[in-house]
Amino acid sequence: MNFIALLACLAFYSALYLLYFFFAKQQNPLLLLAAIGMLCMTVLMTPYPFEKRRHGFDATLNFGNYLYWPLYSWWRVFTFPIRWLLSLFFHD
């Protein structure tokens, strides 16, 4: 398990959910800035294909053919923390 890969997935999905939340529910510019910051953090954490640490990064969350692409299949797990935090701060 690569901790940086988990953190990159968490930051990516949190940023996407913050963008959705900004445009759909709450027009708070801090949400937009946080989303942009998280997307930048994700880009900086993801290794280039020619780096040695890329293999461990790619092998995280891949279990054979089952759940092969974590970007598409693990979104519910990685959006849970940001959904929970936003529910604490923004009530309907």
C-alpha positions in Angstrom: 0.0 0.0 0.0 1.3 3.4 -1.0 0.3 6.1 1.4 0.9 8.9 -1.2 -1.4 7.1 -3.7 -4.2 7.0 -1.1 -3.6 10.6 -0.2 -3.7 11.6 -3.9 -7.0 9.8 -4.4 -8.5 11.4 -1.3 -7.4 14.9 -2.5 -8.6 14.3 -6.0 -12.1 13.1 -5.0 -12.4 15.7 -2.3 -11.6 18.4 -4.9 -14.2 17.1 -7.3 -16.8 17.0 -4.6 -15.9 20.5 -3.4 -16.4 21.8 -7.0 -19.8 20.0 -7.2 -20.8 21.5 -3.8 -19.7 24.9 -4.8 -21.7 25.0 -8.0 -24.7 23.0 -6.8 -25.3 24.1 -3.2 -23.2 26.7 -1.6 -21.5 29.7 -3.4 -18.6 30.1 -0.9 -15.4 31.1 -2.6 -13.3 29.3 0.0 -14.7 26.0 -1.3 -13.5 26.8 -4.8 -10.0 27.8 -3.5 -9.8 24.6 -1.5 -10.8 22.5 -4.5 -8.2 24.2 -6.7 -5.5 23.7 -4.0 -6.4 20.0 -3.7 -6.2 19.5 -7.4 -2.8 21.1 -7.5 -1.7 19.0 -4.5 -2.8 15.9 -6.4 -0.8 16.8 -9.5 2.3 17.4 -7.3 1.9 14.1 -5.5 1.4 11.9 -8.6 4.7 10.6 -9.9 5.7 10.8 -13.6 5.5 7.5 -15.5 9.3 7.2 -15.8 9.9 7.5 -12.0 10.8 4.4 -10.0 8.1 5.0 -7.4 5.4 4.9 -10.0 5.0 1.1 -9.8 4.1 1.2 -6.2 1.8 4.1 -6.9 0.0 2.2 -9.7 -0.2 -1.1 -7.7 -2.1 0.5 -4.8 -5.8 -0.4 -4.8 -5.5 -2.8 -7.8 -6.6 -6.3 -7.0 -6.2 -8.2 -10.2 -9.1 -7.6 -12.6 -11.4 -6.8 -9.7 -11.6 -3.1 -9.0 -8.9 -2.5 -11.6 -9.3 1.2 -12.0 -9.5 2.9 -8.5 -10.2 6.2 -10.1 -13.6 4.9 -11.3 -14.5 2.4 -8.6 -13.4 3.8 -5.3 -15.0 7.2 -5.5 -17.6 6.6 -2.8 -14.9 5.7 -0.3 -12.8 8.7 -1.0 -15.7 11.3 -1.0 -17.0 10.1 2.4 -14.7 12.3 4.5 -15.3 15.5 2.6 -19.1 14.8 2.5 -19.1 14.3 6.3 -17.1 17.5 7.0 -19.3 19.6 4.7 -22.4 18.2 6.4 -21.0 19.5 9.7 -20.5 23.0 8.5 -23.3 23.5 6.0 -26.7 22.4 7.1 -29.8 22.5 4.8 
